[in-house]
Structures are given as C-alpha cells and as structure tokens.
Amino acid sequence: MAKEISRRDVLRGSAAAVVGLTIGQAAAASPQPTKAPNGRLRFGIIGCGGKGWSGMAAASEHGDIVALADIDAQNRTKAMLEHPRAAAFDDYRNLFEAMKGKLDAVVISTPDHHHSIVSSLAMHQGLHCYTEKPLCRTIWEVRQLMRIAKETGVATQMGNHSTASTAMRKTAAVIKRGDYGAVKEVHLWTDRAKGWWPQGVERPKPSKAPKTVDFDLWLGPRPTRPYAEGYHPFSWRGWWDFGTGSLGDMGCHIFNMPFMALDLRDPLAITAKTSGHNRDSYPEWVEVHYEFGPHNGRPALDVFWYDGGHRPPASLASDFTYGGNGVIVVCEKATIYSPDESNTKFMLQGGGTIPDIKVDESPGHMAEFARAALGGPPAVSNFPNYAGPLTETVLLGNLAIWADGPRVEWDAKRMSVKGKPEYDALIRPKFNPGFGV
C-alpha cells in the first residue's frame, strides 16, 4: 500500500533524497507482462496538471494511482485530493527511488524537455511507459527511447489519441492498399500558436516564481534562466529550450493518419520558410516542405506543413472550408480531407464515401496501453515501431525551421544533416548534471 502523507509533505515534496542520480545507470530489465490483481495496474503520474490530469483520470480506469510527481505544489495538492492514498513528490527522480517495486506503469505529462529523462528512468526500472506527445524534444532522444524500449521489452505508448480512431485506421488502410492510386501530395496545418501561446517573441522579463513552483526542478536538464511569466504552465511550448513549437506540439496528431498510411519516415530533405525568429522563441508562423523518396513500394511524394494561421491553397479541396486544423491527401484518383486534428472524420472532394473495410479496432487509447502492460498485443503507437519514427519525422521539420530557408538534407543512418555539423546540437542535446538518458 502506498504511504499516506501530510499536506505539508504534499507542499514540500517527498523527503527522499536522490543525489547525483543519472538516468540509465540501472541495467536494462527484461520484465514479464505485469500480473496485476484483478487486472488493475499500479500507476505513477508524473506531471499532474493539464494533460497530466486527464491522463491520470484515464489511467485510474485501469488501475490505482499510487504515486504522483509535480514541481508545482498546487498541481500536487489537487491530485492528492483526488487520490489521497498516493505518495507525492516534487522531484520525479525521488519518486522512482522511493517507489521501487511498488509501481507497474507511469503516465508522463511533463513539458517536452523532461520526456526522455522520465521515460528512460521508468523503462530502466521495468515500468510500462505512457508518454505524452511529442515523444521527445530532440531526435537523438527519440532514438534512445526506441532503443531502451526494445531492450527492456516494456509496454510503451505515446499520447497521440487519434491512433486509436477506427475511422483513421480505416482511411489509412484504404490509402495504403491503393484504392485511390498513388499519393502525390499531403498538406497538413494547424492554427497553433496564434491564440494559444506566444511565438516569435523576446524573452519575458524576469519575475519572482510563485512559492508553489520549484523552477529549478522545472528547468531540470536545460540551461539556467530566471523565472518569468510565460514559461510555466503551458507557454513553454513556444521556446526552443523547452518545447517543440507548433509543429512539435500538433504534428504528432495531424501527421498521424498520413504517417500510418504512407510510412512517412526518413525524408530526404526538408525546407522551411518562416516569419523569422531569434532562435530562442519559435517563429510566429512557418511553412515546411518535406521531400520523401520511394519507400516499400510507395512512390516519392511531397508533404507540406503550415501553422500560425497559414493554410494550403484553397483550390486543393474546394468543396471544403478549411478550419483551424486539417489534413488533405491528394491521390491520383481522389482527394481526401479531414477537418481537424482529431483524425476521426474523413471526406472526399466531390462527394462519395470512403470504403468501410475491416481493421483491428482499439479498445480505447489508454485501454490499449493497459492491455499491452498486462501481456496483450503492443499498442499501435508504441515507441520502437510507430511513436518514435512519427516523432522523428515531425521534429525533422524543426531543423528546417531553425535553418529558415536553406534546404536541409537528412542522413537518417548517421542521424545528421549532410555536411552541416552545426545542427548536431539541435539533434543531440546536452543535459545538466543529474539528468540524462
């Protein structure tokens, strides 16, 4: 049974000390499927606000919440009121040390710059790992989580919920089997960041951190900077040090169906034009062009991404009024349109219906993860086979955004931009002592 703790403990975090802990020190485990009593898993929730709250609610349908971690005491307090028997921590490293042998799985909903560190810690302890999208902030981190997931054999899943959509799976399958001929172009867009969080801006003026927030822990692996309003919560997405911008935030949703249909991995090159940026805050808007070569029988094709209010040409799908987010897949014989990021509704230019074919249906996104943790089939959006490659493709666009004009040629095997070592720091980050993968 997880220990009960006082309100004072909730506000201060666990007293357990972890000094100089480096992620990945433990030998890789080879766990057996979890044999949980009554099929209920013991969950740790890391990041309790925002998506962490909804992730906690979903996890509680399949298990018991026995541990919580958040650098914000307000988030911890709220979560403790919901799950008063859970142990609570300000530092997730303390959680992993104190809860060894008392957890089966974790749900990770921290800012992007902590994703790989927490996920690595969990998997090296043999814990099944559900991590919010995007899987990581950088491509090297993605590759490491794919490797660790394979080595440990734990169940994994990224939080791109539309992967569980039957409509999305059917549409992807129809495209994949060639009902509409070869795909010529894919166009994807989002209304982020305008109206959601600021991008293309200067750093906010330093201010005093709220008493409930441990900003040093929040910074964690990233370079020190003063606290300011506009980092925690939510707006961190617009900063290169912490988030992945509009493309990273929404791409794992909006790329999802075309990625499933066309296996959009390892583009040959990427080019971007932007509103201009200071390489501290992401641009106010971008347009990104991915060039994909032939792959597994699929011919070469181009993929275009737009954000910050930019849209594809209206002539591509003239039957439809483009919303804030969407997908257009231009095939030889048809154009398929999806009106939002949820990937649950797909329509054909000129009318008609997409064939109703049989696909494996998901029991639900979190249920798919829980089933895998209990010995069932892997979740579709598992780290090694799906979530990792999808996230890498999305993040490659950010290399082109950083370049802001020059064509970026990608060498997937060497994990580098051809002839451009200056991109290496964007591909593989440096971590502060006590943090790593």
PyMOL commands that set and color helices and strands:
alter all, ss='L'
color gray80, all
select helices_A, chain A and resi 7-12+37-39+51-60+73-82+92-98+112-124+139-152+161-164+166-177+215-219+235-238+245-254+256-262+314-317+365-373+383-403+421-427
alter helices_A, ss='H'
color red, helices_A
select strands_A, chain A and resi 41-46+63-69+87-89+105-108+128-131+156-158+183-189+269-274+286-292+301-306+326-331+335-338+347-348+408-411+416-417
alter strands_A, ss='S'
color yellow, strands_A
deselect
rebuild
show_as cartoon
